[in-house]
């Protein structure tokens, strides 16, 4: 029988592959409006990876994979905020030009 850690790791890996397939099929025109959604999903991934890493029964492999997941998700969150901020600046009126 699989332990809770193994089940959690399997769910995490399955969610990663499903998430990649869902995002890959989205039209490029919709990527920027969906940034807030992907940031929320990435935040859930960070929490899940932290829970896996912090488990006392965590193996070295699960700790390494959890660290990689945290790094990738945090990079996605930060870049999502930067892209969204850049997009919002495009819609602001410029001072001096009419």
C-alpha positions in Angstrom: 0.0 0.0 0.0 1.3 3.5 -0.9 2.1 5.9 1.9 0.5 9.4 2.1 3.7 10.9 0.8 3.7 8.7 -2.3 0.0 9.4 -3.0 0.7 13.2 -2.6 3.6 13.1 -4.9 1.6 11.2 -7.6 -1.2 13.7 -7.3 1.2 16.5 -7.6 2.9 15.1 -10.7 -0.5 14.3 -12.3 -1.6 17.9 -11.6 1.6 19.2 -13.2 1.0 17.3 -16.5 -2.7 18.1 -16.7 -1.9 21.8 -16.0 0.7 21.8 -18.8 -1.7 20.3 -21.3 -4.5 22.8 -20.3 -2.2 25.8 -20.6 -0.6 24.5 -23.9 -4.0 24.4 -25.6 -5.0 28.0 -24.7 -4.8 30.5 -27.5 -1.8 32.9 -27.3 -4.3 35.8 -27.2 -5.7 34.6 -24.0 -2.5 34.1 -22.1 -2.2 37.5 -20.5 -5.8 37.7 -19.2 -5.3 34.2 -17.7 -2.2 35.2 -15.8 -4.1 35.7 -12.6 -5.5 32.2 -12.9 -2.2 30.7 -13.5 -0.7 32.6 -10.6 -3.4 31.1 -8.3 -2.6 27.6 -9.6 1.1 28.2 -9.1 0.5 29.4 -5.6 -1.3 26.1 -4.9 1.6 24.3 -6.4 4.0 26.1 -4.1 1.9 25.2 -1.0 1.7 21.6 -2.1 5.4 21.3 -2.7 6.2 22.9 0.7 3.9 20.3 2.3 5.7 17.5 0.5 9.2 18.8 1.4 8.3 19.4 5.1 7.0 15.9 5.6 9.4 13.9 7.9 9.1 10.8 5.6 10.1 12.8 2.5 12.8 11.1 0.4 15.7 12.9 -1.1 14.1 12.6 -4.6 10.8 14.1 -3.3 12.7 17.0 -1.7 14.6 17.7 -4.9 11.5 17.6 -7.0 9.6 19.7 -4.5 12.4 22.3 -4.6 12.3 22.3 -8.4 8.5 22.7 -8.3 8.8 25.6 -5.8 11.4 27.4 -8.0 9.4 27.0 -11.2 6.1 28.1 -9.6 7.6 31.1 -7.9 9.3 32.1 -11.2 5.9 31.8 -12.9 4.2 33.9 -10.2 6.7 36.7 -10.4 6.9 36.8 -14.2 3.0 36.7 -14.3 2.9 39.8 -12.1 5.5 41.6 -14.2 3.7 40.8 -17.5 0.4 41.9 -16.0 1.9 45.1 -14.8 3.4 45.8 -18.2 0.1 45.1 -19.9 -1.8 47.5 -17.6 0.8 50.2 -18.2 -0.1 50.0 -21.9 -3.6 51.1 -21.3 -2.8 54.1 -19.2 -3.0 57.5 -20.9 0.3 59.1 -21.5 0.9 62.6 -20.1 1.7 65.3 -22.8 0.4 63.4 -25.8 -3.0 64.0 -27.2 
